[in-house]
Amino acid sequence: MSDLPASARIYNNNLLKFYDFLVHGISDSFIWRCPKPNLVAWYRQHLGKQHLDIGPGSGLLLRETLNQQQLSKLVLLDVNPACLIQASANLSEWQPQAVRASIMQTLPLTEQFDSIGLGYIVHCIAGTPDIKGAVLQRLAELLTPNGVLFGATILSASEPFHSATARRLMGIYNQRQIFANQTDTLAKLETMLQQAFQLYEIKRIGSVALFAGWR
């Protein structure tokens, strides 16, 4: 997997065994101060019948959401094949279609979706807020007329609401190119959403911005 960006390369089979515990068990609650139930609730609020999930991780958030909801179509998209394999296995009862692709390039998708999930992806996209905003605009084209793109992202350490521990960890992650959120302020996230969608919503919990945009 040497061809992967640093933000995706770290998710090998060994790390994925502990991903949910490290990220959703420890980091969400004690570092980012946005416990996992908030993320699951955001999924439940916005999930549509035909759903595209980008960067699904292990599939945990989707699985906990789908315990109470049904889908007619589920597509998982990631540049990392290890993530696709694990998420597909964990979500096998919903018969997901796995697509290996990068959101930095034209996607090999022709259908439209009622919802698109971007859980903890925006803060990993390398580049300026303008580059990230362009990604959101391209993804918006894959939505049905009333479709919604939603997700969660960790905001820049320059924002005043982070804990000292969150700032230190973000510094390490940015240095190692796992994160790329040095300029991802709340105001710039709002600008990205304004440019890509007719309607949008942002809800901040701790270091995390939960967002949604409608065509």
Secondary structure, 3 states (H helix, E strand, C coil): CCCCCHHHHCCCHHHHCCHHHHHHHHHHHHHCCCCHHHHHHHHHHHCCCEEEEECCCCCHHHHHHHCCCCCCEEEEEECCHHHHHHHHHHCHHHCCEEEECCCCCCCCCCCCEEEEEEECCHHHCCCCHHHHHHHHHHHHCCEEEEEEEEEEEECCCCCCCCCHHHHHHHHHHHHCCCCCCCCCCHHHHHHHHHHHCCEEEEEEECCEEEEEEEC
